Amino acid sequence: MGELFLMTVNRSVSASWLILAVILLRLVLKKAPKWISCALWALAAVRLLCPVSIESTLSLVPGAQVFPQQAVAGAPSDVHTGLAAVEKPVNGYPVGGHFGGAPAAAGGGFDVTAVLGMVWICGMLVLAAYACISYYRLYRQVRVSLRLQDNIRLCDEIAAPFILGVLRPQIYIPSGTPESRMGYIIAHEQAHLKRRDHWWKPLGFLVLTLHWFNPLVWAGYILLCRDIELACDEKVIQSLGRAQSIAYSEALLSCSVKRKTIQVCPLAFGEVGVKERVKRVLNYKKPAFWVVAASAAVCAATAVCFLTDPKPARSFAMSGRNVSDLDPDGILAGISAAQGGLDPAGIYTGTDHFELMLTADFDWKESETVRFFYTEEQKTYSAQLRISADEKQCFVTEPSEWMQQTQRFSLYSYLSAVKDLPQEKIREMAPDADAYALELKYGGTPEEFTRVISYTPQGVQETAAGAMHLQLQPLHQKGGEYHGTGDEVIHLFYGAGTEEWAKLDQAVSDAILHRFDPGQPDGRIRVESHRTFLTSGPSAGEGSTITVYLLALHESFSADADPDSPTQSVDGSCVPAALTFRIGADGEYQLAEYWDPQTGGEYEDLRTKFPQQAQEQLLRQEEYAGAMRAENREKARALLDGPGSGETRTEDLLNVVCASPAEASDPETHIRENPDAYQELVSRGDGTLEYCFARFLSGGQTDLRGQIMARLCQDIMTQRGEPMLSPQDYENGQWWFEQFWQNVKKTAGEIGGEQLEKRYPAAHLLQTMQTVSAEGEILGVYEYAGGDPKASASITLYEDGNFLFLFSPISNYIGDGRYTLENDRLTLHTSDGKFVYVFDVKENQLIFDAEGSSDAVWFSGLENGSVLNKKG
């Protein structure tokens, strides 16, 4: 909504210059035919409605985009009116943020564009309601009328003649109108119909409804209504003599009405500007041909000058000759302006780039070129930033369509890396260099090379993983030419420092947890893990931004349960995300935007948002999804093991029951002596069952504690009305569990997992107790690639009988649970009990059986017969 509102505001402000021009030209062209004025208003309507415009050097519009569209994306944005006297005080005003703020309620922030967008919608609804009510009231007035001829009707309830209707317009004339005036009135209204004024006036009101916030549009609509009537008068009196013109004027005066409100549809004979109209009728002279021709020429010139946008300036001043003088923010702003308001965050460098030549003092050598790219409508475009040290200017070339870049860094990051080059350290390693050649490389780590410098915006220091790799070749001048040897190459790695990276990583974790915070306590434990694929570049101090591209896994666990069981992951999501942070004055990371493709989102949005390098890693998510889930379980375990929570509480209660009375060994006595603690254990339901089942699965529960746990399990199942699959009498708790476990497996084989879950929930819980372990042995990984990158489903089977089903990069559901393999049929039962997926096993392939599986395939692209191939 905020984006649409800003687009409308930009169009409205640009059109305001044309409206002002039309108002001025109406005064200049007094002797011109009034249809010229109507034509000029038509140009204003085109400007207000058309979302695109042509660039022209003849444009007189000061600024094409007053409020940059990236303001919606949370990027810093200023007002660009084209008038320095306006921009300087407005853009320099010391506010805490920029117009637009952050969209997407990233951290509960206030999004002013969204609020203004809602106000805009409300205003349109009010005007639309006013139009409907006005039309309905007029319709009620004329519903009893008498047909005079054709589409002309007489009505007792109206004071002045007018036209009502858009598709089937009718002329309504007050009953009792003298015959002497009837002809003039009918001629006037029919002239309206011939000119299609019953269409143009409602269209004008529609434009007013869209741009109700602009006072110039209101003025334009009022003047349009006047000009429509004047043009219609001219059309009628062209064929009238002097005496008839006087009679026509008298008819105007007699039918004049005073209106305090704006009418939407009626074209009344004496509605507006009667005094002016009478004067023009009485003084009317047919304009000379040259007046008409000149007026038409003025109209055409106005269209050229005000329907077009000015071509953006493609050059701007550079900040200094040395690379340390680079101004990445200023350069990105210059490129954005040259490209018509391109979002700076979407500008990047790629594999197709130029080598930079620097002097021994790290000055620019004459003129250097940096190729940059951006993506629009799934097409890649390339242009060049030319840095001319002699002319002290930067120039941006016209873009052209280019090949897609498979690897890329943001241009801001690259320019920052050049700006922050560790010049003194480089001089120490290459003291005799006469010049340097700098090239952006991809891949590699500092450990792979011998001559390495790692640096950050704060200077030479160790960098975190994912640092940008640049190769610097020292050059020596011989015979007027420069030469370099491979053994002198210096490998530069630029990124955030380890401490800074840790702070950023913590900011990412906090943002993910806050994103999924329900706002109301629900007794759940929430944890997250993530894998960072790429950052937009190291931060460069207060006010700069950094974007982190990652895969986020958020899960919530029941507070009274053991997270080692997959059934206790109550819900969760695993989705790619791009988090943009703005650096505050205290160096803290302030979340500006949290972007993710919500369920139902289009993959093309992901492909446009994510750099190719991040996309490639995203499609390999099966390599780290298991480890991420294991991390979440460990985090949840640490939280659940806190005082009074989950497993700890269950164990404390069981210790109370087992401890008293100390001299008794009969479980019934212990239960009878500790009714409150025992009853709480029973009321904890699945949490107690999981605790007991986990201990029984570990074995050795043959003592009093084991007997009490067996009794607990039976009482919980009895209280829930679950049929018993366990013996009533037992030697010890472990023996009871082994018999129960055998019966569960037998029953599951007879009735299937779905019926087991419905009829024997405790048995189903036991069947799905074990979960995927990052350290567990992998039996096989099967991948499906259906042509579309989003169709990258994968299934990992573990030797312990568990599975992990990753559906697609944009699915917020991960399937995990237990699998069975019988007669070359693989059946996956998800741990939440909601889904079953069946595959035929053929050598190193899994063939999807859609008919035997659940319908939800979560954007994976899987269809009946789809094949997943085994890796390796």
Long-range contacts (C-beta under 8 A, 24 or more apart in sequence): 1-113, 1-114, 1-117, 1-118, 1-121, 2-72, 2-100, 2-103, 2-111, 2-113, 2-114, 2-116, 2-117, 3-69, 3-72, 3-113, 4-117, 5-113, 5-116, 5-117, 5-120, 6-67, 6-69, 6-71, 6-72, 6-100, 6-113, 7-51, 7-69, 8-120, 8-210, 8-211, 9-66, 9-67, 9-213, 10-64, 10-65, 10-66, 10-67, 10-69, 11-47, 11-48, 11-49, 11-50, 11-51, 11-211, 12-48, 12-211, 12-213, 12-214, 12-217, 13-63, 13-66, 13-81, 13-214, 14-47, 14-53, 14-61, 14-63, 14-64, 14-66, 14-309, 15-44, 15-47, 15-48, 15-211, 15-217, 16-214, 16-216, 16-217, 17-60, 17-61, 17-62, 17-306, 18-43, 18-44, 18-47, 18-61, 18-302, 18-306, 18-307, 19-44, 19-216, 19-217, 19-219, 19-220, 20-216, 21-60, 21-302, 21-305, 21-306, 22-220, 22-223, 22-302, 23-219, 23-220, 23-223, 25-298, 25-302, 26-223, 26-227, 28-298, 29-295, 29-298, 31-287, 31-291, 32-287, 32-291, 32-292, 32-294, 32-295, 33-231, 33-234, 33-287, 33-292, 33-295, 34-227, 34-230, 34-231, 34-233, 34-234, 35-231, 35-234, 36-295, 36-296, 36-298, 36-299, 37-227, 37-230, 37-231, 38-200, 38-224, 38-227, 38-228, 38-231, 39-299, 40-299, 40-302, 41-204, 41-220, 41-223, 41-224, 41-227, 42-200, 43-299, 43-302, 43-303, 43-306, 43-307, 44-220, 45-203, 45-204, 45-207, 46-307, 47-306, 47-307, 48-207, 48-210, 48-211, 48-217, 49-207, 49-210, 53-307, 53-308, 53-309, 54-307, 54-308, 54-309, 55-308, 55-309, 55-310, 55-311, 55-312, 55-340, 56-304, 56-308, 56-309, 56-310, 56-311, 57-310, 57-311, 58-304, 58-305, 58-308, 59-305, 59-306, 59-308, 59-309, 59-310, 59-311, 60-305, 60-306, 61-305, 61-306, 61-308, 61-309, 61-310, 62-310, 63-310, 64-309, 64-310, 64-312, 64-340, 64-341, 65-340, 65-341, 67-99, 67-100, 68-336, 68-341, 69-341, 69-343, 70-336, 70-341, 70-343, 70-344, 70-345, 71-98, 71-99, 71-100, 71-113, 72-100, 72-103, 72-113, 73-103, 73-343, 73-345, 73-580, 73-593, 74-100, 74-101, 74-102, 74-103, 74-104, 74-106, 74-580, 74-582, 74-592, 74-593, 75-343, 75-344, 75-345, 75-545, 75-592, 76-543, 76-545, 80-337, 82-310, 102-591, 102-592, 102-593, 103-593, 104-593, 104-594, 104-595, 106-511, 106-515, 106-579, 106-591, 106-592, 106-593, 106-594, 107-511, 107-514, 107-590, 107-591, 107-594, 108-514, 109-591, 120-213, 123-212, 123-213, 124-209, 124-210, 124-212, 127-205, 127-208, 127-209, 127-212, 128-209, 130-264, 131-205, 131-209, 131-264, 131-265, 134-261, 134-263, 134-264, 134-265, 135-164, 135-264, 135-265, 138-164, 138-265, 138-266, 139-164, 142-170, 142-172, 145-172, 146-175, 148-173, 152-186, 159-257, 160-255, 160-256, 160-257, 160-268, 160-269, 160-270, 160-271, 161-185, 161-189, 161-255, 161-268, 161-269, 162-189, 162-266, 162-267, 162-268, 162-269, 162-271, 163-189, 163-192, 163-193, 163-197, 163-198, 163-266, 163-267, 164-265, 164-266, 165-198, 165-265, 166-198, 166-199, 166-202, 166-265, 169-193, 169-198, 180-247, 181-247, 181-250, 181-251, 181-254, 181-255, 184-236, 184-247, 184-248, 184-251, 185-251, 185-255, 185-269, 187-236, 188-232, 188-233, 188-236, 188-269, 189-267, 189-269, 191-232, 191-235, 191-236, 192-228, 192-232, 192-267, 194-235, 195-228, 195-231, 195-232, 195-235, 197-228, 197-232, 197-267, 198-265, 198-267, 200-224, 200-228, 201-225, 201-228, 201-264, 201-265, 201-267, 202-264, 202-265, 205-262, 205-264, 205-265, 221-262, 222-262, 225-262, 225-263, 225-271, 225-272, 226-272, 226-273, 226-276, 228-267, 229-267, 229-271, 229-272, 229-273, 229-277, 230-273, 230-276, 230-277, 230-280, 232-267, 233-277, 233-280, 233-281, 234-280, 234-284, 237-281, 237-284, 238-286, 245-281, 245-282, 245-284, 246-282, 248-281, 249-278, 249-281, 249-282, 252-277, 252-278, 252-281, 253-278, 312-337, 312-338, 312-339, 312-340, 313-337, 313-338, 314-338, 314-395, 314-396, 314-397, 314-398, 315-393, 315-394, 315-395, 315-396, 316-393, 316-394, 317-392, 317-393, 317-394, 318-387, 318-388, 318-389, 318-392, 318-393, 318-394, 321-363, 321-364, 321-389, 321-392, 322-361, 322-362, 322-363, 322-364, 323-358, 323-362, 323-363, 323-364, 323-418, 323-419, 323-421, 324-362, 324-419, 324-420, 324-421, 324-423, 325-419, 326-415, 326-416, 326-418, 326-419, 328-411, 328-412, 328-415, 328-416, 328-419, 328-540, 329-412, 329-544, 331-385, 331-394, 331-411, 331-415, 332-411, 332-412, 332-415, 334-394, 334-396, 335-372, 335-383, 335-385, 335-396, 335-411, 338-396, 339-374, 339-383, 339-396, 339-399, 342-374, 344-412, 345-410, 345-412, 345-536, 345-545, 345-547, 345-580, 346-374, 346-375, 347-372, 347-373, 347-374, 347-410, 347-411, 347-412, 348-372, 348-373, 348-374, 348-405, 348-408, 348-409, 348-410, 348-411, 348-611, 349-373, 349-408, 349-409, 349-410, 349-411, 349-414, 349-440, 350-405, 350-406, 350-407, 350-408, 351-405, 351-406, 351-407, 351-408, 351-442, 352-382, 352-402, 352-403, 352-405, 353-439, 353-440, 355-437, 355-438, 355-439, 356-418, 356-437, 356-438, 356-439, 357-435, 357-436, 357-437, 357-438, 358-435, 358-436, 358-437, 358-438, 359-435, 359-436, 360-433, 360-434, 360-435, 360-436, 362-421, 362-423, 362-436, 363-389, 364-389, 365-389, 365-435, 366-390, 370-411, 370-414, 370-415, 372-411, 373-402, 373-405, 373-408, 374-399, 375-608, 378-604, 378-607, 378-608, 380-404, 380-405, 404-612, 405-612, 406-612, 406-613, 406-616, 407-442, 407-612, 407-613, 408-611, 408-612, 408-613, 409-440, 409-468, 409-537, 409-611, 410-536, 410-537, 410-547, 410-611, 412-536, 412-537, 413-468, 413-494, 413-535, 413-536, 413-537, 413-538, 414-440, 414-468, 414-537, 416-457, 416-494, 416-537, 416-538, 416-540, 417-468, 417-470, 417-492, 417-494, 417-537, 420-455, 420-456, 420-457, 420-494, 421-455, 421-492, 422-453, 422-455, 422-459, 422-460, 422-492, 425-453, 425-455, 425-460, 426-453, 426-472, 426-490, 429-453, 429-490, 430-474, 430-488, 430-490, 432-474, 432-476, 433-474, 433-475, 433-476, 434-475, 434-476, 434-477, 434-482, 435-474, 435-475, 435-477, 435-482, 436-472, 436-473, 436-474, 436-475, 437-472, 437-473, 437-475, 437-482, 437-484, 438-470, 438-471, 438-472, 438-473, 439-470, 439-471, 439-472, 439-473, 440-468, 440-469, 440-470, 440-471, 441-469, 441-470, 441-471, 441-491, 442-469, 442-613, 443-469, 444-469, 444-491, 445-493, 446-491, 446-493, 449-491, 451-488, 451-489, 451-490, 451-491, 452-490, 452-491, 452-492, 452-493, 453-490, 453-491, 453-492, 453-493, 454-492, 454-493, 454-494, 454-495, 455-492, 455-493, 455-494, 456-494, 456-495, 456-496, 456-497, 456-500, 456-538, 457-538, 457-539, 457-540, 457-541, 458-497, 458-500, 461-497, 462-497, 462-498, 463-493, 463-494, 463-495, 463-496, 463-497, 463-498, 463-501, 464-495, 464-496, 464-497, 464-498, 464-500, 464-501, 464-502, 465-501, 466-495, 466-532, 466-534, 466-535, 467-493, 467-494, 467-495, 467-496, 468-493, 468-494, 468-495, 468-537, 469-493, 470-494, 494-538, 495-535, 495-538, 496-535, 496-538, 496-539, 500-538, 500-539, 503-588, 503-589, 504-535, 504-539, 504-546, 504-548, 504-581, 504-589, 505-532, 507-581, 507-588, 507-589, 507-591, 508-532, 508-548, 508-550, 508-579, 511-579, 511-591, 511-594, 512-552, 512-554, 512-577, 513-554, 515-554, 515-594, 516-554, 516-556, 516-573, 523-558, 523-559, 523-560, 524-556, 524-557, 524-558, 524-559, 524-570, 525-556, 525-557, 525-558, 525-559, 525-563, 525-636, 525-639, 525-640, 525-645, 525-646, 526-554, 526-555, 526-556, 526-557, 527-554, 527-555, 527-556, 527-557, 527-632, 527-635, 527-636, 527-639, 528-552, 528-553, 528-554, 528-555, 528-632, 529-553, 529-628, 529-629, 529-631, 529-632, 529-635, 530-628, 531-617, 531-621, 531-624, 531-628, 533-613, 533-614, 533-617, 533-618, 534-611, 534-613, 534-614, 534-617, 536-580, 539-581, 539-583, 539-589, 540-583, 541-583, 542-583, 542-584, 542-585, 542-587, 543-582, 543-583, 544-582, 544-583, 545-580, 545-581, 545-582, 545-583, 545-592, 546-580, 546-581, 546-583, 546-589, 547-578, 547-579, 547-580, 547-581, 548-578, 548-579, 548-580, 548-581, 549-576, 549-577, 549-578, 549-610, 549-611, 549-614, 550-576, 550-577, 550-578, 550-579, 551-575, 551-576, 551-577, 551-618, 551-621, 551-624, 551-628, 551-809, 552-576, 552-577, 552-596, 553-625, 553-628, 553-629, 553-632, 553-814, 555-629, 555-632, 555-636, 557-636, 557-640, 558-646, 558-686, 558-687, 559-640, 559-645, 559-646, 560-645, 560-646, 560-649, 560-650, 560-684, 560-687, 561-640, 561-646, 561-686, 561-687, 561-690, 562-637, 562-640, 562-646, 562-647, 562-687, 562-690, 562-691, 562-694, 563-632, 563-633, 563-636, 563-637, 563-640, 564-633, 564-637, 564-694, 564-769, 564-771, 565-690, 565-694, 565-765, 565-768, 565-769, 565-770, 565-771, 565-831, 566-768, 566-770, 566-771, 566-772, 566-802, 566-816, 566-817, 566-831, 566-832, 567-686, 567-690, 567-765, 567-768, 567-769, 567-831, 567-832, 567-833, 568-686, 568-690, 569-632, 569-831, 569-832, 572-632, 572-814, 573-812, 573-813, 574-621, 574-625, 574-628, 574-806, 574-811, 574-812, 574-813, 574-814, 575-809, 575-810, 575-811, 575-812, 576-606, 576-610, 576-614, 576-618, 576-809, 576-810, 578-609, 578-610, 597-810, 598-812, 599-810, 599-811, 599-812, 601-810, 603-788, 603-789, 603-790, 603-809, 603-810, 603-859, 606-790, 606-809, 606-810, 607-789, 615-789, 618-809, 619-789, 619-792, 619-809, 621-794, 621-806, 621-809, 622-781, 622-783, 622-794, 622-796, 622-804, 622-806, 625-796, 625-804, 625-806, 625-814, 626-772, 626-773, 626-774, 626-796, 626-804, 627-774, 629-771, 629-772, 629-774, 629-804, 629-814, 629-816, 630-772, 630-773, 630-774, 630-775, 631-774, 633-771, 646-687, 647-691, 649-684, 650-681, 650-684, 650-687, 650-688, 650-691, 651-691, 653-677, 653-678, 653-680, 653-681, 654-681, 654-691, 654-705, 654-708, 654-709, 657-681, 657-708, 658-704, 658-705, 658-708, 665-704, 667-704, 667-707, 667-708, 667-711, 670-704, 670-708, 671-708, 671-711, 678-712, 681-712, 682-712, 682-715, 682-716, 682-719, 685-716, 685-720, 686-765, 688-712, 688-713, 688-716, 689-713, 689-716, 689-762, 689-765, 689-766, 690-765, 690-769, 693-737, 693-765, 693-766, 693-769, 694-769, 696-733, 696-734, 696-737, 696-741, 697-769, 697-770, 699-734, 700-734, 701-732, 701-733, 701-734, 701-737, 702-732, 702-733, 702-734, 702-735, 703-732, 703-733, 705-733, 706-732, 706-733, 706-734, 707-732, 707-733, 708-733, 709-733, 710-736, 710-737, 713-737, 713-740, 713-762, 716-762, 717-762, 720-761, 720-762, 722-759, 722-760, 722-761, 722-762, 723-759, 723-760, 725-760, 725-763, 740-766, 741-766, 753-827, 753-829, 753-836, 754-836, 757-833, 764-833, 767-818, 768-817, 768-818, 768-829, 768-831, 768-833, 770-800, 770-801, 770-802, 770-818, 771-802, 771-816, 771-831, 772-796, 772-798, 772-802, 772-803, 772-804, 772-816, 773-798, 773-800, 773-802, 776-800, 776-802, 780-870, 780-871, 781-870, 781-871, 781-872, 782-845, 782-846, 782-868, 782-869, 782-870, 782-871, 783-868, 783-869, 783-871, 784-860, 784-861, 784-862, 784-866, 784-867, 784-868, 784-869, 786-860, 786-861, 786-862, 786-866, 787-861, 788-861, 790-859, 790-861, 791-859, 791-860, 791-861, 791-862, 792-860, 793-860, 793-861, 793-862, 793-868, 794-868, 795-828, 795-839, 795-846, 795-868, 797-826, 803-828, 805-830, 805-837, 807-857, 807-858, 807-859, 807-860, 808-858, 808-859, 808-860, 808-861, 810-859, 811-858, 811-859, 811-860, 813-856, 813-858, 839-868, 844-869, 844-870, 845-869, 845-870, 846-870
